[in-house]
Amino acid sequence: MKQNIDQNEVNKFEAIAESWWDPLGDFKPLHVINPVRANYINNKAPLNGLKALDVGCGGGLLAEALDSRGAQVTAIDVSEANIEIAKLHAKKERKEINYQHITVEELVINNIEYFDVVTCLEVVEHVPDPSKLILSCVQLLKPKGQLFLSTLNRNHRSFITAILGAEYIFNVLPKGTHEWNKFIKPSELEKYMRIAGVKLVESKGMSYNPIFHTANLNDDLGVNYIMHGTKNA
């Protein structure tokens, strides 16, 4: 089975894996937006007691946030360095999170319709076939399970804001973090969800202020956005 992995993308994030838990390091914006997104997910799908999966978990920021809100968390990543960082931090924080160095396609084999909630944030723009990734996420969801995806819109504004602004002007992200041509329009993401058997519930934009380092959800899907969907029964 051909793996849905872009090794260049994996290498890029492995090179800065040590920075995941540094709130002033390469992932500083993620530390700001992480609680905003975790609260949104918890508001839409109250997590206490639910089985939640975080796909492409990186160093574990969202996984730990979901755990703190009462979920039974499994978190996976194709980068072994990321998983090791996540495991070490969870041990330090005494959190019982099931971290696995595995692809989502491999996880599907033994976990069909196992999870109540699946999150896949800032990942779909880093794989060769986003539709395949989303289908695998949906296969892991129970009927009526909740899916949360986030990515970046593909337009002139996102190029100026997310690449020129974030990576070259304000230096809040490492240069080369994103490739504009891999960004996904909301209409495209909703289509992938629909084909996979998920009904879109809500779309929200995410704004990040690189000067004051604040973030909030709104109705502007022009750059960063998150989609919430429910798997068909």
Secondary structure, DSSP 8 states (H G I E B T S, - for coil): ------HHHHHHHHTTGGGTT-TTSTTHHHHHHHHHHHHHHHHHS--TT-EEEEES-TTSHHHHHHHHTT-EEEEEES-HHHHHHHHHHHHHTT---EEEE--HHHHHTT-TT-EEEEEEES-GGGSS-HHHHHHHHHHTEEEEEEEEEEEE--SHHHIIIIIIIIIIIS--S-TTS--GGG---HHHHHHHHHHHTEEEEEEEEEEEETTTTEEEEES--SSEEEEEEEE--
